[in-house]
């Protein structure tokens, strides 16, 4: 298995989130076929650049970070 560039992971995350849904880190990492640590790093970078927004899930008891693209 070859390593993927973090830029490739960011591009894949952008494609997945472009559908308009909020997704958890786990769900995003499954969709882009990446480890969750790499997904978190990519999402943190995208958040600093103003590409995504984050909110905490308040509908369940589980502490969960949800991400979506900024409009």
Secondary structure by P-SEA (a helix, b strand, c coil): cccccaaaaaaaaaaaacccccccaaaaaaaacccaaaaaaaaaaaaaaccbbbbcccccccbbbbbbbcc
